[in-house]
Amino acid sequence: MLKTILFDNDGVLVDTEGVFFEANRHMLREFGLDLSEKEFAEISLVKGQSFAEILVSLGYSSDFAEKARGKRNLKYDAMLRERGESLVIPGVREVLEHLHGTFRIGVVTCCAAMHFKTIHEASGLSKFFDFIVKGEEFVHHKPHPEPYLLALKRSGSLPGDCIAVEDSQRGVESARNAGLRVAAIPRGISLNGDFSEATWRLRDIGELMKIVQGIKE
């Protein structure tokens, strides 16, 4: 029986991944590194290398890299504020309105709390969320199962009672490693990932309603 639907945030609910790329690209250019979107996706989304780790690999100290990451965060947050409500992916609001009240809605994200707050102060989506698992709450990030295991614990649900909705290879692997069925909606810089582990591959979030209805029946 389906009780809980767990959504990734960036790339599933809000179109932030391109903004994140631009913020990183802007900062990395200061250090002589000009990455294409495809190169950044490989480093960040497939290999899981952080901004600070990229700088360390270039020979900078960990302390310096962390300070630079702080500047990157401020740049990214400012860019998010500029875009505001326009970040919401088409169809998301309608799907959440339909699901809310029938299923528990959780968000499982590696997004930092400050950025999540900025995004959803403008999005108006927070009223649909029953609980949120943010990046600061777990040690191991996706593709490790810890984020989704924490979400299962918080929701009080078993893996078979839930589905996850993800847009990246790492997110799909994280949810599958936690024993969940996963609907993948690849888009943007995540399109070239390996989604073979996904239970379903969708073209857009509107198709999620067909999956939910099929499980109910």
C-alpha positions in Angstrom: 0.0 0.0 0.0 1.4 3.4 -0.9 1.5 5.8 2.1 4.4 8.1 1.5 6.0 9.9 -1.5 9.5 11.2 -1.1 10.6 13.9 -3.4 14.1 15.1 -4.2 14.2 18.9 -4.3 16.6 20.3 -6.8 15.7 19.2 -10.3 12.4 17.6 -9.3 10.4 20.3 -7.5 12.5 23.3 -8.5 14.7 24.1 -11.5 17.8 25.1 -9.5 20.5 22.9 -10.9 21.4 25.2 -13.8 21.6 28.1 -11.3 23.9 26.0 -9.1 26.1 25.3 -12.1 26.4 28.9 -12.9 27.2 29.9 -9.3 30.0 27.2 -9.2 31.3 28.1 -12.7 31.5 31.8 -11.8 33.5 31.0 -8.6 35.7 28.4 -10.2 36.8 30.8 -13.0 38.5 32.8 -10.2 40.8 29.8 -9.8 41.5 29.3 -13.4 39.0 26.4 -13.9 36.3 26.9 -16.6 34.0 23.9 -16.6 31.4 23.1 -19.2 28.0 22.0 -18.0 28.7 18.4 -19.0 32.1 18.5 -17.1 30.5 19.9 -14.0 27.7 17.3 -14.1 30.4 14.5 -14.3 32.3 15.9 -11.3 29.4 16.9 -9.2 26.5 14.6 -10.0 28.3 11.4 -11.0 31.5 11.5 -8.9 29.9 13.6 -6.1 32.9 15.9 -5.7 32.1 19.1 -3.8 33.2 22.6 -4.6 35.7 22.5 -1.8 37.0 19.2 -2.9 37.6 20.5 -6.4 39.7 23.3 -5.0 41.7 20.9 -2.8 42.4 18.8 -5.9 43.8 22.0 -7.5 46.3 22.3 -4.6 44.5 24.7 -2.3 44.3 24.1 1.5 41.1 22.7 3.1 40.7 25.9 5.1 41.0 28.1 2.0 38.6 25.8 0.1 35.9 26.0 2.8 36.1 29.8 2.9 35.7 29.9 -0.9 32.8 27.5 -0.6 31.2 30.0 1.8 31.5 32.7 -0.9 30.0 30.3 -3.5 27.0 29.7 -1.1 26.3 33.5 -0.8 26.5 33.8 -4.6 24.2 30.9 -5.2 21.7 32.2 -2.6 21.6 35.6 -4.2 20.9 34.0 -7.6 18.1 31.9 -6.1 16.5 35.1 -4.6 16.6 36.8 -8.0 14.7 33.9 -9.6 12.1 33.5 -6.9 8.8 31.7 -7.7 10.0 31.1 -11.3 12.1 28.2 -10.0 9.1 26.0 -9.6 9.1 23.4 -12.3 5.8 23.4 -14.4 3.3 20.9 -13.2 4.8 20.5 -9.7 2.3 22.6 -7.8 -0.7 20.8 -9.4 0.7 17.4 -8.6 1.5 18.3 -5.0 -2.0 19.8 -4.5 -3.5 16.5 -5.8 -1.3 14.2 -3.6 -1.4 16.3 -0.4 -3.8 14.9 2.2 -3.9 11.5 0.6 -0.3 10.6 1.0 2.5 11.8 3.3 4.8 14.1 1.3 8.4 14.2 2.3 11.4 16.0 0.7 14.8 14.3 0.9 17.5 16.7 -0.2 21.2 17.4 0.0 20.3 21.0 -0.4 21.7 23.2 2.4 19.1 24.6 4.9 19.9 28.2 3.9 19.3 27.5 0.2 16.2 25.4 0.9 14.7 28.2 3.0 15.5 30.8 0.2 13.9 28.6 -2.5 10.7 27.8 -0.6 10.1 31.2 0.9 9.3 32.1 -2.7 8.0 28.8 -4.1 4.9 28.5 -1.9 5.3 24.7 -1.9 6.2 24.3 1.8 2.5 23.9 2.8 2.5 20.6 1.0 5.5 19.1 2.8 4.8 16.9 5.9 8.5 16.6 6.7 11.9 17.5 5.2 15.2 15.7 5.4 18.0 18.2 4.7 21.7 17.9 3.9 22.8 18.9 7.4 20.9 16.0 9.0 23.0 13.1 7.6 26.7 12.2 7.3 26.6 10.3 4.0 25.1 12.0 1.0 23.5 10.4 -2.0 24.1 7.8 -3.5 24.5 6.4 0.1 21.1 5.2 1.4 21.4 7.2 4.6 19.2 10.2 3.5 16.3 7.8 2.5 16.8 5.6 5.6 16.4 8.7 7.7 13.3 9.7 5.7 11.8 6.2 6.3 12.4 6.5 10.0 10.9 10.0 10.2 7.8 9.0 8.2 7.3 5.7 10.1 6.9 3.9 6.8 8.4 0.7 5.4 10.2 0.8 2.1 7.3 -1.0 0.4 4.9 1.8 1.5 6.9 4.5 -0.3 8.2 5.6 -3.6 10.9 8.2 -4.3 11.0 10.7 -7.1 14.5 11.6 -8.3 16.2 13.3 -11.3 19.8 12.2 -10.9 21.7 8.9 -11.0 23.0 9.5 -7.5 19.5 10.1 -6.2 18.1 7.0 -7.8 21.0 4.9 -6.4 20.4 6.3 -2.9 16.7 5.5 -2.9 17.2 2.0 -4.4 20.0 1.3 -1.8 17.4 2.1 0.8 15.0 -0.5 -0.7 12.6 2.0 -2.4 10.9 2.0 -5.7 12.0 5.1 -7.7 10.4 7.2 -10.4 13.2 9.0 -12.3 12.6 12.2 -14.1 15.9 13.1 -15.8 16.3 16.7 -16.9 18.9 19.4 -17.5 22.4 18.5 -16.5 21.3 15.1 -15.1 20.1 13.8 -18.5 23.2 11.8 -19.3 23.2 9.8 -16.0 22.6 6.0 -15.8 19.0 5.4 -14.8 18.9 1.7 -15.2 18.2 1.2 -11.5 15.0 3.3 -11.6 11.7 1.5 -11.4 10.1 3.9 -13.7 11.5 6.6 -16.1 9.2 9.5 -16.6 9.2 12.4 -19.1 7.7 14.9 -16.6 6.2 15.0 -13.1 2.7 14.9 -14.5 3.3 11.2 -15.4 3.8 10.5 -11.7 0.0 10.6 -11.3 -0.3 7.5 -13.5 2.2 5.6 -11.4 0.4 6.5 -8.2 -2.9 5.5 -9.6 -1.5 2.2 -10.9 -0.1 1.4 -7.4 -3.4 2.2 -5.7 -5.3 -0.1 -8.1 
